[in-house]
Amino acid sequence: MQLTCPYCQYSKKVQREKIPAGVRWATCPRCHQRFELSLLDDALVSKKTEPWTSSERVGEGPEKEPIWSGAPWENRSEFGLWQGVYQTLKKALFAPESLFRTMSFTDGITEPLAFGILIGSIGTMFGLFWQFLMWSGVVLSSSKPLFGQFTIGVIFLIIMLVTPVFWVMWIFVSSAVMHLLLLIVRGGQNGYEATLRVVSYSQAAQIWCLIPLVGGSIGWIWQLVVQIIGLKQIHQTSYLRVFMALLIPVALFFLLGIVLVIGLIMFFR
């Protein structure tokens, strides 16, 4: 009998006697989508259903449906504001697999975006503060002119106003680029919101910017690791697809560099 995935059209022949009586679900080995089966007149009919995190295959017993939930930040009414922030930071930094495995990706982008802006802005301001200290060599006075008529207090006020706007733009744009790369390698099956949620909550790594000088570097590496784990879990895809997606811009820049070098060599010959 011919079994065809209704999502990616992957097709495989299955012996009729190997299909247990009453089986209703199968999971595509290529795209990992779960779909419903119906046996009509000795023919298998596959139907689309909602994305599923189960690893169930034809012939295996049904698994318990996961409980979709948001991050603790999204349940602040239950945890309280500070506990919501703390628990989300803790999970995103030290247990991202657990956080994103059953995270809902259909509850809207407002809450994760707010978390990303909040933590990203705090991390950015601390990172810039350490840079100011390094540039000046001394603790700057809020009344001492730094650049012309601007004092350090005025500069930090401008930074406080501009930083949240920057993070809104950064989260939307970086999520769009990352999701496009995932779609190219067929790894973004749960939609743009799922990718934006990972990018937003991965900003928890910006908290490392509280550490002077080296905090920014630690945060960047930590954030990349959290995003790789989060994208794999929330999109129910493989690490290989996530790595392939992230390597696409690296490969493009490498090829561009080769073209520029060749062009310069030919120009100066």
N, C-alpha and C positions, 0 to 999 in steps of 0.2 A: 504494500500500500504506500502511496506517495504522501508524505507529510510535508507541508509547506508553511514556513513562518509568515504570518500576515504582515509583519513589520518590515523585515529585510528581504523577504522572498527566498530565503535559504531553503533548499529542498533536500529531502533525504527519504530513501525507501526504507520502510519498516515492515518486518514480517508480522502478519496479522496475529499469529499465535503468540507473539511476544508482547502484545498489548493486553494488559490485564483487563478483565471485565469491569466496566464502570469507571474506568479512568476518565478524568475530565480536564486535566491540565497538562501542559508540556512547557518546557523552557527551551528556547532556541540556543544551541551551543555557540552561535556566532554573535548575535546581538544581545543575548541574555534576557530578552523580553519574555514574560510569561503570557501565554495565551490559552484560550479555552478550546477544547476539542469536542466534537460531536460525531458520533458514528451513525451515518445514515445510509442504508442500503449497501452495506459493506464498503463504504467510502468514508474516509476521514475528512471532516470539514473543520478548519481552524478559524477561530474568530478573535478579533482584537478585543483586548480588555485593558484595564488600567495598568500602568507600570507596577512591577512587583519586585520585591527584594529577595524572594525565595530562590533557592538553588534547586528547586524541585525539577526532576526530569521525568520523562515518560516511564511509567512503571514504578515510580517511587511513591510513597505515601504522602498525603498532604501535610504541609507544615502549618504551624500556628501563625496566623497573620500578625505581623509586627504592629506595635502600637506607635502610630505617628505622633510626634510631639515636637514642640519648639524648644529653643534653648531656655535655660533658667531666666535669662534676661526677658524673655517674652512672657514669663509667668511672675512678673514682679509683684503683682497683687497678692500672690501666695507667699513668695520668698521675702519680699521687701526689696527696696531699691538696691541697697549695698550688697545684700546677699545675692541678689540677682546678677549684679555685676561681677562679684567675686566668684560665684559658682560657674558663670559662663567663661570667665578668664581661665579658671582652673581647668575646666573641661577642654576648652579650645587649645590650651597650651600643652596639657599633659595627657589628655584622653580624647584626641580629635576623632579617632575611629569610632568610639562610643557615641560621641556627640552627633556626628553626621550620619551614622548608619540608619537611624530611624528618624532623622529630622524631617519635618514636614516641609514640602517645597511648593505648597499651594496656599499659604496663609498670608501672602502679601509681602512686600519688600520694605515696608515702613520700619518695622521693628529691627530687623538686621541692619538696615541702612543707618538707623539712629545709633546703634551700638558701634558700628564701624566708624562713624563720624566722631563719636565721643572719644573712643580710645585712640583713634588715629590722631585726633587733634591734641590730646594730652601728650601722646608720645612725641609728636612733632615739636610742640612748645618746649618740652624738656630737652629734646635733642638740640634745638636752636639755642636754648639757654646755656648748655654746656659749651657750645661753639662760641658764644659771645664771651664766656669766661676765658676760653682758651685764647681768643683773639686779643682781649684786653690785657690779660696777665694778672688782673686784679678783680676783685668783686666790684662791679660797677654800681655807682650811685644813681638812683632814679632821677636825680636833678642835674646830673653831669651831661653836657652835650656830647653826642657821639658822632653824628653825621650832620654837620652844619647846625641848624636850629633844632634838630630832632634830639630828644633825650631818649634814654633807654626805656623810660616808661611809655612814651609815645610809640616807640617802635614795637614794643610788646603789645600795646593796644591794637595797633594795625595788624600784627600777626594774629591776635585772637579773633579779629573780625574776618580776616582773609582765609585762615586755615580751614574752618569748617566748609567753606565754599570749595576750596581745593579738594578736600576729601570727598565731597559729593561727586564732583566731576571725575576724580580719580577712580572711585569705586564703580561708577557707571561705565566709564570707558574701558578700564581694565577688565571688568566682567564681560563686556561685549566682545573684546578682543579674545579673551580666553575661551569664551563660549564658541566663538567662530572657529577657533583652532580645534576645539573638541568636536565640533560638527564635522570638520574636515576628516578627522580620523574616526568618525562615527562613535563618539564617546559621550555626547551631550544629550542623551535621550530624555532627560527629565526637565529640559527647558532652561531658559535664561535665568529664571528666578532661582533655580537650584544653584547655578554657578554664582550668582550675585550673593547668595547666602553664604557660600563658602568664602568668597572674597571678603565679605563684610566681617564675618566672625573671625577670620584669620588675622584681622587687624589687632587682635588680642596680643599678637607678638610685638606690637609697637610699645607695649608696656616695658620692654627691656630697655627702651630709650631712657628710662630713669637712671640707668647705670651710666656714669660719665664716660664719654669718649668711645668706648667699645660697644656700648649698648645698641647703637644703630646697626652695626654689623651683625651682632648676635640676633637682633630682631629680624633683619632681612632674611637670614638663613632659616631661622625658626619659622617665619611666615611661609616661606617656600615649602618647607616640609609639611606644615599644616594644610596648605592648599592642595598638595599632591594627595595626601591621605583623604582630605575632605572631598575632593572631586571624585576620587575613586569610589568612595562610599555613597555619596548622595546621588551619583549618576549610575550606580550599580554597574560600573565598567571595570576594566582591568588597569593595573599600574602601567602596563605597556602602552596602552592608548593614551594615558595621561602624559607619560614621558614623551611619546611621539608628538603630542600636541605642543608641549612646551619647547621641544627641540626645533619646531618648524621655524620660528623667528631667528633662532641661532644659526640654522642652516642658511637662511636667506641673507643674514648679515655676512656670513662667511663667504657666500658666493659673490655678494656685492663687493666685499673687500678684494677678492681675487680679480674681479672685473676691473676695479679701480687701479690695482697694481699693474695689471696688464696694460691698461690704457696709458698710465704714466710712463711705463717702460717704452711703449711704442711712440709716445709723444716726444720723449727726450733722446730717442735714437738718432 
